[in-house]
Amino acid sequence: MRKRTEKGTNWPPEQRLALLILGGAFLLGGAAGCLFAALAGGAGAQELADYLADYLSLAADGEVPGGLYSLLVQQVKYLLVVFLLGFTALGALGLPAVFGVRGFFFTFSTACFCRVFGPGGMLPAFVLFGLPALLWAPGMFLLGVQSLGLSRGLLRRTPGEGGRSGICFGGGQWCLVGLSVGLSIAAALAAAWVAPVLLPAAARIVL
């Protein structure tokens, strides 16, 4: 029974380490985003409050700007960077930085709604940011773990490490890339088609 349980929960240490690194970078970026939103003040804070109030007023009237193309670009560009960094040793540092930036902007946007509208701001923030994140975050982390593993493998092959581990990119890896892209496209579709349906009701509750 013990051997069976160990086999069922066995996960390569390299992948566990990659997930820990990327998850930590994402959380650190998220903490910085919350702190930045909380400390913002002066004219900039007032402009932000006016902008969000105007945005939700338009949303309450059903005038939510749409833009599927821009949403697709926004989602896929992060994946493209994560994918490309996996083929260079620089990805060992670049990938955590990308996840930190992603975490910063995600939590900063959410924290801004909460700062302006209080706890009720979580409702429109979830519709706008949280709902798509349920789709893009798993895909980005799946691809990020794979890319960080490839990048660290390339780093071990540099002079001084003495490693000779081969870096291969086979069918399984391409399937994971396809899954990640599919999840990001689904996130863009949710932001373009589902969020505009839910946002007017959320805006009317908050305002």
C-alpha positions as CSV (number, residue, x, y, z in Angstrom):
1,M,0.0,0.0,0.0
2,R,2.8,2.4,0.9
3,K,4.7,1.7,-2.4
4,R,1.5,2.2,-4.4
5,T,0.9,5.6,-2.6
6,E,4.4,6.7,-3.3
7,K,4.1,5.8,-7.0
8,G,0.8,7.7,-7.3
9,T,2.2,10.9,-5.8
10,N,5.7,10.7,-7.4
11,W,6.6,13.9,-9.2
12,P,10.1,14.6,-10.5
13,P,12.1,16.8,-8.1
14,E,13.2,19.0,-11.0
15,Q,9.5,19.8,-11.7
16,R,8.7,20.4,-8.1
17,L,11.7,22.8,-7.8
18,A,10.6,24.6,-11.0
19,L,7.1,25.0,-9.7
20,L,8.3,26.3,-6.4
21,I,10.6,28.9,-8.1
22,L,7.9,30.1,-10.5
23,G,5.2,30.1,-7.9
24,G,7.4,32.0,-5.5
25,A,8.2,34.6,-8.2
26,F,4.5,34.9,-9.0
27,L,3.6,35.5,-5.3
28,L,6.4,38.0,-4.8
29,G,5.2,39.9,-7.8
30,G,1.7,39.7,-6.6
31,A,2.7,41.0,-3.2
32,A,4.5,43.9,-4.8
33,G,1.4,44.7,-6.9
34,C,-0.8,44.9,-3.8
35,L,1.7,47.0,-2.0
36,F,2.1,49.4,-5.0
37,A,-1.7,49.8,-5.3
38,A,-2.0,50.4,-1.5
39,L,0.8,53.0,-1.4
40,A,-0.3,55.0,-4.5
41,G,-1.5,58.4,-3.5
42,G,-1.9,62.0,-4.7
43,A,-3.3,63.0,-8.0
44,G,-2.5,59.6,-9.5
45,A,-4.7,57.8,-7.0
46,Q,-7.6,60.2,-7.7
47,E,-7.3,59.8,-11.5
48,L,-7.4,56.0,-11.0
49,A,-10.5,56.2,-8.9
50,D,-12.2,58.5,-11.4
51,Y,-11.2,56.2,-14.3
52,L,-12.5,53.0,-12.6
53,A,-15.7,54.7,-11.5
54,D,-16.3,55.9,-15.1
55,Y,-15.5,52.5,-16.4
56,L,-18.0,50.7,-14.2
57,S,-20.6,53.3,-14.9
58,L,-20.3,52.5,-18.6
59,A,-20.3,48.8,-17.8
60,A,-23.5,49.2,-15.8
61,D,-25.1,50.7,-18.9
62,G,-23.9,47.7,-20.9
63,E,-21.3,49.7,-22.7
64,V,-18.3,47.4,-22.1
65,P,-15.6,47.8,-24.7
66,G,-14.6,44.6,-26.4
67,G,-11.5,43.6,-28.2
68,L,-10.9,39.9,-28.8
69,Y,-7.8,40.5,-30.8
70,S,-6.1,42.6,-28.2
71,L,-7.1,40.1,-25.5
72,L,-5.6,37.3,-27.5
73,V,-2.4,39.2,-28.0
74,Q,-2.2,40.0,-24.3
75,Q,-2.6,36.3,-23.3
76,V,-0.4,34.7,-26.0
77,K,2.5,37.1,-25.7
78,Y,3.3,35.9,-22.2
79,L,3.3,32.3,-23.4
80,L,5.5,33.1,-26.3
81,V,8.1,34.7,-24.0
82,V,7.9,31.7,-21.6
83,F,8.3,29.3,-24.6
84,L,11.3,31.0,-26.1
85,L,13.1,31.4,-22.8
86,G,13.0,27.7,-22.4
87,F,15.5,27.4,-25.3
88,T,18.2,29.6,-23.7
89,A,20.1,29.4,-20.4
90,L,19.0,32.9,-19.7
91,G,15.5,31.5,-19.0
92,A,16.8,30.3,-15.6
93,L,16.6,33.9,-14.5
94,G,14.2,35.3,-17.1
95,L,11.3,32.9,-16.5
96,P,11.0,33.8,-12.7
97,A,11.1,37.5,-13.8
98,V,8.3,37.0,-16.3
99,F,6.1,35.2,-13.7
100,G,6.9,38.0,-11.2
101,V,5.7,40.6,-13.7
102,R,2.6,38.6,-14.5
103,G,1.8,38.3,-10.8
104,F,2.4,42.0,-10.3
105,F,0.0,43.2,-12.9
106,F,-2.7,40.6,-12.0
107,T,-2.8,41.6,-8.3
108,F,-2.2,45.3,-8.9
109,S,-5.3,45.4,-11.1
110,T,-7.4,43.6,-8.6
111,A,-6.1,45.6,-5.6
112,C,-6.9,48.9,-7.4
113,F,-10.6,47.9,-7.6
114,C,-10.6,46.9,-3.9
115,R,-8.9,50.2,-3.0
116,V,-11.4,52.3,-4.8
117,F,-14.6,50.4,-4.1
118,G,-13.7,48.5,-0.9
119,P,-14.4,44.8,-0.5
120,G,-17.1,45.0,-3.1
121,G,-14.5,45.8,-5.7
122,M,-13.6,42.1,-5.6
123,L,-16.7,41.3,-7.6
124,P,-15.9,43.2,-10.8
125,A,-12.2,42.4,-10.3
126,F,-13.1,38.7,-10.4
127,V,-15.2,39.1,-13.5
128,L,-12.5,41.0,-15.3
129,F,-9.3,39.3,-14.0
130,G,-10.1,36.3,-11.8
131,L,-12.3,34.5,-14.3
132,P,-9.7,34.5,-17.1
133,A,-7.0,33.7,-14.6
134,L,-8.7,30.4,-13.8
135,L,-7.8,29.4,-17.4
136,W,-4.5,31.2,-18.3
137,A,-2.7,30.5,-15.0
138,P,-2.7,26.7,-15.2
139,G,-1.5,26.9,-18.8
140,M,1.2,29.4,-18.0
141,F,2.5,27.4,-15.1
142,L,2.5,24.1,-17.1
143,L,4.5,25.7,-19.8
144,G,6.7,27.6,-17.4
145,V,7.7,24.4,-15.5
146,Q,8.6,22.7,-18.7
147,S,10.6,25.7,-20.0
148,L,12.4,26.2,-16.8
149,G,13.5,22.6,-16.8
150,L,14.8,22.9,-20.4
151,S,16.6,26.1,-19.5
152,R,18.2,24.7,-16.4
153,G,19.3,21.7,-18.5
154,L,21.0,24.0,-21.0
155,L,22.6,25.8,-18.1
156,R,24.1,22.5,-16.8
157,R,25.6,21.9,-20.2
158,T,27.7,25.1,-20.1
159,P,31.4,24.8,-19.3
160,G,32.0,24.4,-15.6
161,E,29.0,22.2,-14.9
162,G,30.3,19.2,-16.8
163,G,26.8,18.0,-17.6
164,R,26.0,16.3,-20.8
165,S,22.2,15.9,-20.4
166,G,20.5,16.0,-23.8
167,I,17.7,18.6,-24.3
168,C,14.9,17.1,-26.3
169,F,11.6,18.5,-27.4
170,G,9.3,15.7,-28.4
171,G,5.6,15.0,-28.9
172,G,4.7,15.2,-25.2
173,Q,6.3,18.7,-24.9
174,W,4.4,19.9,-28.0
175,C,1.1,18.6,-26.6
176,L,1.8,20.6,-23.4
177,V,2.5,23.7,-25.5
178,G,-0.8,23.1,-27.3
179,L,-2.7,22.7,-24.1
180,S,-1.2,25.9,-22.7
181,V,-2.1,27.9,-25.8
182,G,-5.6,26.4,-25.8
183,L,-6.1,27.5,-22.2
184,S,-4.8,31.0,-22.9
185,I,-7.2,31.3,-25.9
186,A,-10.0,30.1,-23.7
187,A,-9.1,32.8,-21.2
188,A,-9.2,35.5,-23.9
189,L,-12.6,34.2,-25.1
190,A,-13.9,34.3,-21.5
191,A,-12.7,37.9,-21.1
192,A,-14.2,38.9,-24.4
193,W,-17.5,37.0,-24.3
194,V,-18.3,36.0,-20.7
195,A,-17.0,39.0,-18.8
196,P,-19.2,41.6,-20.7
197,V,-22.3,39.6,-19.8
198,L,-21.5,39.4,-16.1
199,L,-19.8,42.8,-15.6
200,P,-22.9,45.0,-15.9
201,A,-24.6,43.2,-13.0
202,A,-21.4,43.4,-10.9
203,A,-21.0,47.1,-11.7
204,R,-24.5,47.9,-10.6
205,I,-24.0,46.1,-7.3
206,V,-20.8,48.0,-6.6
207,L,-21.9,51.5,-7.7
